[in-house]
Amino acid sequence: MRATVIRLAERIDIHPALKKMWKKHYKVDGLVTQHLSPFEQNIVSPMLYDARSKITKKLQEWLFEIGPAFITAVTIYYWADWKYKQLAYHHRD
């Protein structure tokens, strides 16, 4: 009787020689199964290869946005320091 029972979940599209191998196959959901060795990875070199040109480009882009505000802030700082000293020593004239 057991030999005549048909398995409902049996796959017919797999060759019989592969059935034993596919039995142990498990689905991988987001699990890293292969990785590169740290010695095979080239992480820092490309970043530093053109760092000087990238920094120069960013500074040129930001110059027109940050430049006027920075110059104004420095000017106000030195003016306020000069004015404070002027008022502090005014009575000594």
Contacts in CASP RR format, 6 or more apart in sequence:
PFRMAT RR
TARGET T0000
AUTHOR 0000-0000-0000
METHOD contacts of the structure
MODEL  1
MRATVIRLAERIDIHPALKKMWKKHYKVDGLVTQHLSPFEQNIVSPMLYD
ARSKITKKLQEWLFEIGPAFITAVTIYYWADWKYKQLAYHHRD
11 19 0 8 1.000
11 22 0 8 1.000
14 22 0 8 1.000
END
